Amino acid sequence: MSPTETPRRPGRAATRLVAPSSETALVARTVAVPDPGDLLSLLPGPDAAATFSWVRRGEGLVGWGEALRIDTRGPNRIRDADVAWARAAAGLDVVDEVGVPGTGPVAFGSFSFAPGSEAGGVLVVPEVVVGRRDGVAWVTTVTPSGDRPASLPVPAPVRSPGAVTFADGALTAADWVTAVAEVVRRIRAGEVTKVVMARDVDVRTQRPLDVRHLLTRLSESYPGCWTFSVDRLVGATPELLVRREKGLAASRVLAGTIRRTGDDADDLRRAAELARSSKDLEEHELAVASLVRGLRPYCASINVPDAPFVLHLPNVMHLATDVTGVVDGTFGHPSTFPAHSPDGRGPSSLALAAALHPTAAVGGTPTGLATQILAEAERMDRGRYAGPVGWIGADGDGEWGIGLRSGEVSATDRHRMRLFAGCGVVAASDPEAELAESEAKLRPMREALEG
Ligand SMILES: C=C(O[C@@H]1C=C(C(=O)O)C=C[C@H]1O)C(=O)O
């Protein structure tokens, strides 16, 4: 379905494009600026719906406001957004004085895990984006006039949420353990090989949530993760679904987890244990295989390391594999992806994300049956959790993470959010151990809230 001009509310159509007016071309202007300091400290306001972030080790993009919005839903939500973005980007007047990845117009996006989820997907082009990469900083504005704003807004003070309470989500911890045990039984009976089981936790805060409070804490505690905020999904993910940059695709696959104790010697011993654990190596192998299967049709060559490394995070350690590939447009699937890369660049970063989601790291193996089983067993809609989250530029390059270690701020009540965490379940899984792992994965968000 082609995008349509509509008032600012999502409707029933699969794809909706909302821009100020079809008559006025928006002007995207990027100018170099002196180093602006901490990107997150530039964010002007508390609203998670109007605040955008994709920051790692102090580099990346932050943005605010909404110049253009594409809403999608249904099984083709990611692909439809990609097609609508390619058209919308072609209609923008672009003045880019910097010309590095992330300059020019960018759209931040977030997509539901499940095809049928009410959460659907969204791409938003903020009115203002500030970026930094390799010591170069810039501001991009997207406005009808093309005027450059005289200065950046002075941010309102960041507020802490005050007292925070946590409550069971769809299932109590005990019921979730029972659900995991039932899934283990089905795996042992040979129905499927792996199912990723997630749970949610309800959060209530004393004061309205200020998304900047969460983002700052997440990026301080988890500098190696991508700290994101898109359309009320907030988190710090260690897992890169796919990056496309100048013809190269890259992905960081994580699966296989062990908790950290905080004692360095003990953690090293546990890291070695993880690297040898046949249960975790099996989970990991399935995740890498699904990623490679998804990426292969779009790549002229792919490099997959023989063995995973252990990624150390403050809360957990993961088995990790960095996969890279050379994107080749002629290897694309025309049946799946309309040819909207007439420049021969091949599928965009978002088209690649569409092809790869959901990997076995967040769905299971085989994908179809595993996602059916997890939907039944979890008894909840994951919303945007575990879906692709990231950004795309006008040329299709961009970065898409998997929306993990995250929570979704309520659309109607700024004192509420839902946190999520999941674990790969295989035949050798122990349900109680999976509960403990899910608690460890909830830690980043809990601590960001509680301080
Ligand atoms: C599903 C999550 O994490 C995923 C599952 C992992 C595992 O089961 O070992 C590890 C990393 C992620 O791919 C989550 O954090 O919620």
The ligand as an ORCA input file, in Angstrom:
! r2SCAN-3c Opt
* xyz 0 1
  C      15.970    -11.957     24.990
  C      16.960    -11.277     25.569
  O      18.267    -11.498     25.290
  C      18.655    -12.389     24.256
  C      18.825    -13.756     24.769
  C      20.048    -14.204     25.225
  C      20.172    -15.566     25.859
  O      19.171    -16.261     25.975
  O      21.276    -15.970     26.271
  C      21.192    -13.404     25.097
  C      21.129    -12.215     24.453
  C      19.938    -11.831     23.686
  O      20.040    -12.278     22.389
  C      16.698    -10.158     26.524
  O      17.646     -9.520     26.957
  O      15.534     -9.906     26.838
*
